[in-house]
Amino acid sequence: MSAPVIDLRAVTFTYPGSNAGVFDIDLSINSSELVAIIGPSGCGKSTLLRLIAGFLSPSRGAIQIGGEDVLGIPPRKRNLGIVFQNYALFPHMTALENAAYPLKVRGVSSSMRRERARETLELVGLGTVLDRVPAGLSGGQQQRVALARALVFRPRALLLDEPLSALDAALRVEMRDEIRRIQREFNIATLHITHDQQEALSMADRVAVMRQGQIDQIAPPRELYEHPKTREVAAFVGEANLWPATVISSTEIETPIGKIVTDRQTLAIGARVTAMVRPEKIELGASSDGSNTFEGELRRDRFLGSTRRFDMAIAGGEIMGETDASDAIASVHIPRQCVHLLPGGNEEHVENKGDMK
Amino acid sequence: MAWVTAVYLVYLFVPMALLLVGSFGEIWFGTLLPSNFTTRWYLEVINDPSFRRAFRVSLEVAVSTCIICVVIGLPLAYAIYRAASRGIRAAARVVYLLPIAVPPLVLAFGFILVFSTDMLPFLGSVWLLIGGHVILTLPYLLQNLVADMRHLRLMELEVAAESLGGSLRSRLLDIVLPSVRHSLASGTIVVAALSIGEFQLSNLVAGFLSRTYPIVLLQAFYGATGFACAATVILLVLALAASMTGTVSARATYSARSLPT
């Protein structure tokens, strides 16, 4: 594989007079790769983008763009296309003039830049309304203008700062596919900052989960979902049942809801762990051998269209499950291969912060 | 609420209407309305050398005030808007409130004290007058500009422009100036209107040859009613023209932002 387009090594930055910032970030984005960064607000993901863009300078560590060390190089010379959260379109310029601005400051002739801006706008799916000012464009159209403006000068990489958060839900889903298509078409290394984990999982080649200024895990979406490295990642990415547990044998753990049989594992007896089970893995009824079966009453039962999510109250806690059956539910079981053990068995309850629907 | 508006409009416009009627009336003495139509009062005002000079001085002062306000106000507003420190913002707020908190009279007395000394013998000069007008009107322009910069999120636009390769020069010329051009225009009109109508400070600071129109106008009220009315109508037209241009450019701002072109 060729050298990464964006390469961060042990990058640390703290805001003056506070403990907030990012710490020891290692991150690389390869050519034509889309990497998403998710995390709760205040986790440092936007700080990371500003560091790469050059609006902030790291106190330690190195940032390379296209193999070149960019410390001390001002933002305007870094040659990165950035789409901002509110698009930051120039209100007094038409869509075409907006898209042509980066070429104007690069000294491209007037006719040439109009031509190229028009081409780029067409590529991002905006063939008409080129002579309208941003106030006369819909949210989706503004989004496309912002994308065209960030791509028209063939930047080395594309940085997207929560680009879909200003759109309504239906358009947001549509624009996910659009951004992915455009990113592939331009074949450009892209960093996508978002707080919407579904957006990240559905669009990115790799997803980084950030928390308190650090990257907890970076992995392809499926791996991240199925094999989270920590309890926090499991809780943040998708929904999960998380129980503090103690290993009592090579195939059994003890949890507040009782003994759970797992696949064979090699953890030390007595090790404190967290057991994770995704709700869609929960099966209705008793298991064939009766193990991992729990009886209880449904405390919440939500119909979500394509699926049904329920919380069952059982002795010692709750089980969150997902099914497409509409029958009454009296018992469920956990298939043993679906129990994942994560390091650490803190008693503290882990909230599901994601907004997966 | 319609009748409140109606009463207010009557209250607002009746004096103006009476001025207009009076300015064309031959004699107005002890009757409800004047008798006989004439244009002689206007001719008299126009041919009066002190009125002509005052009119010219007023225009000169207003135009100079506008120019100085723009030259100082634009960078200052930009600096206030971009200022990160709380201290500068607090200072800016003081400047905003100055013309409301401090009556022009106080400023004028200060001017008299300072500029009648042997060191600074500038009392009575047109430039001092212009300086006073700048102090009184600048806050209105600043307020207009800073509010518009905030409304436009100018900082975000500049950051975007910078990321797209825009140099400082390009950002100022291509982004900042065009973005605020409407509020700059309407703010300038406010400055012009205030300067043309200013009386308190001008009355105390102006020299005999640098009296502005409102000061000379006061003298007119010691003479014939028709003459006074005609002289006032001229000031009224001047002020209305200024504020009307302001309204029009404000509306242009609005439509330029909200309507597709």
Interface residues (C-beta under 8 A of the other chain):
Chain A: A53 F55 P74 P75 R76 K77 R78 N79 L80 G81 I82 F84 N86 A88 L89 F90 P91 H92 M93 T94 Y101 P102 K104 V105 R106 V129 D131 R132 V133 A135 G136 L137 R149 A150 F153
Chain B: L152 R153 E156 L157 V159 A160 A161 E162 S163 L164 G165 G166 S167 S170 D174 I175 P178 S179 R181 A256 R257 S258 L259 P260 T261
